[in-house]
Amino acid sequence: MPDSPISRIFEDLKSLGDSYRKEKIAGYLKTSSLDFIGVELPDIHRTVKQNIKGLKIDELPALMDGLWKIRTFETRLAAIDVLKVYAKKGSVKTAMILADKWVEDGDTWGIIDPLCSPTIGSMILRDAMVDETLRTWRTSDNFWRRRASVLPFLHLALKSQYKPEFNDRIFEAVSPHISDKEFFVGKAAGWVLRELSKRDPDLVRKYYVENREQMTKLVIREGSKKL
């Protein structure tokens, strides 16, 4: 990949790396099997933005796929940054094929979360096909995939995006996981409910009354913090 956008982004990130920060990030994420460079998020965002200027939308899938394959935490975040851009105007089908592979390959919330919200979340608003795909993820044995079936709907609950018509879709996504004993899945369900409670607290209170017996303590605690 001589003098390609992939190599330029990778080299730019390596030049920004810091050994102390590298150890700190690796220790914080713990579960990730990736290598680390030690670059802060604003620098990753800036590096990607600078290097994709002038690229055509149909050039982005190869770029983000190449960045992902490098198998460092920072290049994977860079790949997700490119996907965020592509998700706005590119092929939703192509974007979701990549996202599906990345979810299967992900092993830390540090990757899964930004991939889901706002990235996959923004595509929910573009194509109903995304909802259908996420429904198939809900029963996965892979708990990261179950988490990824919930978190895109956090995007719909945010103040900048929320519409009352989204309520049913949000509850449909959350409900299969309110009894899930896996920490990262229950945490995600509670997080989405908490965000929705900022928009419509009475609606979420009603949901808690009707479903409390099925909920784990984690979901009750996390989702009711703003009620």
ABEGO torsion letter per residue (X at the ends): XBGBAAAAAAAAAAAABBAAAAAAAAAAAGABABBBAGBBAAAAAAAAAAAABGBBAAAAAAAAAAAAAAGBAAAAAAAAAAAAAAAAABBAAAAAAAAAAAAAABABAAAAAAAAOAAAAAAAAABAAAAAAAAAAAABABAAAAAAAAAAAAAAABAAABBAAAAAAAAAAAAAAAABABAAAAAAAAAAAAAAAAABAAAAAAAAAAAAAABBAAAAAAAAAAX
